[in-house]
Amino acid sequence: MRIVVAIGMLLSFSTCLADDLPSRCGDIAKIKSAIAAHSEYYGDVNLAIRCKAPQSKAETLICTDKHLFAMYKLNSMAEVYAFENASKREIEHKTYKPVIPECKTKICICKAFIESTNDSLGGWSPYYVDE
């Protein structure tokens, strides 16, 4: 009986986490604003995911969630921004292959994008919190 109750509590908790994704994964308005701010120079960055034929669980989750897709788009732009600024040379945006996290849950993808985008954009990231 205790095992059944514990499993039920875990399932409820994981459902709560999935339902709470937007509040845990950044303000969508700030994410869209950051995408717009970087679009002039990085709007042509290749998005490697082909949503009509996703190649992994992570791609499927990203393609079916508007919030995660916006995070993916911003992170792809941020990766190129960081590389170009660190190396002081431009790369071909249309052939760049953005990193897609090897995750099987939305919250894992969310955390990976937040960490990567924060690393790439620093204080310009919509997720950045000065501690």
C-alpha positions in Angstrom: 0.0 0.0 0.0 2.8 2.4 0.9 4.5 1.8 -2.4 1.3 2.6 -4.4 0.8 5.8 -2.4 4.5 6.8 -3.0 4.2 6.1 -6.7 1.0 8.2 -6.9 2.7 11.1 -5.1 5.7 10.9 -7.5 3.4 10.9 -10.5 1.5 13.9 -9.1 4.7 15.7 -8.5 6.0 15.1 -12.0 2.7 16.2 -13.5 3.0 19.4 -11.4 6.5 20.0 -12.7 5.3 19.6 -16.3 2.3 21.9 -15.7 4.6 24.5 -14.1 7.0 24.5 -17.0 6.4 28.1 -18.1 7.1 29.6 -14.7 10.2 27.4 -14.3 11.5 28.1 -17.8 11.4 31.8 -18.1 8.9 34.4 -19.1 7.9 33.8 -22.7 7.6 37.5 -23.4 11.2 38.0 -22.3 12.4 35.1 -24.4 10.5 36.5 -27.5 12.0 40.0 -26.8 15.5 38.5 -26.6 14.9 36.7 -29.9 13.7 40.0 -31.5 16.8 41.8 -30.1 19.1 39.3 -31.7 17.2 38.8 -35.0 18.9 41.5 -37.0 22.2 39.7 -36.9 21.3 36.2 -35.9 17.8 35.7 -37.3 19.2 33.5 -40.1 20.8 30.9 -37.8 19.9 27.4 -38.8 17.4 25.5 -36.7 18.5 22.0 -37.0 15.3 20.4 -35.8 12.9 19.3 -38.5 9.6 19.2 -36.7 7.9 17.2 -39.4 10.4 14.3 -38.7 11.9 14.7 -35.2 14.9 12.5 -34.7 14.8 12.2 -30.9 12.6 12.4 -27.8 14.0 15.9 -27.1 13.2 17.1 -30.7 9.7 15.8 -30.3 9.2 17.6 -27.0 10.7 20.8 -28.4 8.5 20.7 -31.5 5.3 20.1 -29.6 5.8 22.9 -27.0 5.9 26.6 -28.1 7.7 27.6 -25.0 10.5 25.1 -25.5 10.7 25.9 -29.2 11.2 29.6 -28.4 13.9 28.7 -25.9 15.5 26.5 -28.6 15.5 29.3 -31.1 17.0 31.8 -28.7 19.6 29.3 -27.6 20.6 28.6 -31.2 21.1 32.3 -31.8 23.0 32.7 -28.5 25.4 29.9 -29.4 26.4 31.6 -32.6 26.6 35.0 -30.9 29.0 33.5 -28.2 31.2 31.8 -30.8 31.5 34.8 -33.0 32.2 37.1 -30.2 34.8 34.8 -28.5 36.6 34.0 -31.8 36.2 37.4 -33.4 35.2 35.7 -36.7 31.9 35.1 -38.3 30.6 31.6 -39.1 28.0 30.5 -41.7 24.7 30.9 -39.9 22.7 28.8 -42.3 24.9 25.7 -41.9 25.5 25.9 -38.1 24.2 22.9 -36.2 22.8 24.1 -32.8 23.2 21.8 -29.9 20.1 19.8 -29.0 20.2 18.5 -25.4 20.0 14.7 -24.9 17.0 14.9 -22.7 13.9 12.9 -22.3 11.8 15.4 -20.3 10.7 19.0 -20.8 12.3 20.2 -17.5 15.6 18.7 -18.5 15.5 20.5 -21.9 14.5 23.7 -20.1 17.4 23.5 -17.7 19.8 22.8 -20.5 18.7 25.8 -22.6 18.7 28.1 -19.6 22.3 27.1 -18.7 23.5 27.3 -22.3 21.8 30.6 -23.0 23.1 32.1 -19.8 26.6 30.9 -20.6 26.3 32.4 -24.1 24.6 35.7 -23.4 25.5 36.4 -19.7 23.6 39.4 -18.5 21.7 39.7 -21.8 20.0 36.4 -21.2 16.3 36.6 -20.3 17.0 33.9 -17.7 20.0 35.6 -16.1 19.8 36.3 -12.4 22.6 38.4 -10.8 23.4 36.6 -7.6 
